[in-house]
Amino acid sequence: MATLVLTELVAFDAGPSVAAAPFVAAPPSATPYATVPVAAGLLVAALLAGCGAAPARQRSVPAAPPSRAAAPPVRTARSRPPAPPEVPPPPAALREDSGPLTAKIREGMPANRAAALRMTEQARGLIANGEQAHAIELLERAIAIDASVPYAYYFLAMAHYGAKHPALARPLLDRAQQKLAAEPYWLAEVQVLRGQIAEEEGRPADARAAYERALRVFPRNAAASAGLARLGAETDSAPPRDGAGGGAR
């Protein structure tokens, strides 16, 4: 019995590559109970051989962290090229305002002011036609209706100048100049009329100064340029004065 158990153990230790020792049967004289330990040993050996070698221990690989969803790309606002600078409108000193005065009538304007503008424009046409007396009457009515209309004073001064009333025209020009201080085109017209009155009265220095003031506020005033050219031509054609050294020896 001991020989049988030892043989089985040697066969188990040798592994699968070594052949198991041959089975040795118990002698017939042995009792039936003597084979029970042998059978138990064989059963244990068979179980151990079926299990084989212990499996190698596998290294545990740490699980990868759950992949986060990729953040959407941040959109940055593209810098647009700077817009070209806007061309500013010409300053008031470069804009002519020679259109009809009725174009200044706006919706919601008081009725008396609108009427005064219409009468002033009508008188403007009368002055151009040489009807000074009728224009003076109409402009005086316009001022009585609305004294805030500045153009009525200017054209009333022009009507008196055309009617050979320079003394009446000058105070009207002063009033018009006060009211038209913010309108360069019309302020230059006032200065031109001052220069023309000064020329009529034989005051060339005052006329020149008035024309120069007109060109300072409105450089494109053709009447002021013509007045200066006229005064310059008159100065050039004047006879020369006797020099200091032109006396008798």
Residue, then its C-alpha position, 0 to 999 in steps of 0.5 A: m500500500a505504501t508503495l502504491v501511494l508513493t508511486e502515485l505521488v511521484a507521478f503527480d510531482a513529475g508533471p504531465s511530461v513524466a509518465a505515471a508509474p504502472f498501477v500495482a494491484a494489491p495482492p489477493s490476500a489483502t482485505p477489501y478494506a485495504t484498497v480504500p486508502v489507495a482509491a482515495g489517494l488515486l482520486v486525490a491524484a486525479l483531481l490534482a492532475g486535472c487541475g494542472a498547474a496554477p494559472a499565472r497571476q495576471r497583472s491588473v491593468p488600470a482601467a483608462p479614465p473615461s474619455r471626456a468629450a472634447a470641448p468645442p473650439v472657442r471661436t474668436a471674433r475675427s477682427r475686421p479691417p477698419a472701415p474707411p473714414e466717412v467723408p464729412p460733409p463740407p463745412a457750412a462756410l463752403r455750402e452755398d445757400s442761394g436757393p429759394l427761401t421757401a425751401k426752408i419751410r418745414e412741416g410744423m413751422p409756425a404759420n407766421r414764419a412760413a408766411a414771412l419767408r414766402m413774402t421775403e422770397q417774393a420781395r427778392g424777385l421784385i428787387a431783381n426786377g428793379e421794383q424797389a418800392h414794392a419790395i420795401e413795402l412787402l418786406e416791411r410787412a414780412i418783418a411785422i408778421d415775424a421779426s425773427v426772419p433774418y433774411a427779411y432785414y438783409f433784403l430790405a437793406m438791399a431794397h433801400y440801397g437800390a432805392k438810393h437810401p444808404a442811410l436806411a440800409r446800414p442799420l438794417l445790415d447791422r440787424a441782419q448781421q446779428k441774426l445771420a452770425a451762424e450762417p456764413y453764406w448770408l453773413a458774407e452777403v451782408q458784408v458784400l452789401r456793406g462794401q458796395i454801399a461804402e464804394e458808392e459813398g467814396r470810402p474805398a478803405d471801408a469797402r475793401a475791409a468789408y470785402e475781405r471780411a466776406l471772403r474770410v467767412f465765405p471764401r467762394n463769394a464771387a462778389a467780394s472777389a470782384g469788389l477787391a479786384r475792382l478796388g485794386a484796379e482803381t488804385d493802380s489807375a490812380p495818378p501817382r502822388d508827388g514824391a517827397g524829393g520832387g520839389a524845386r531845387 
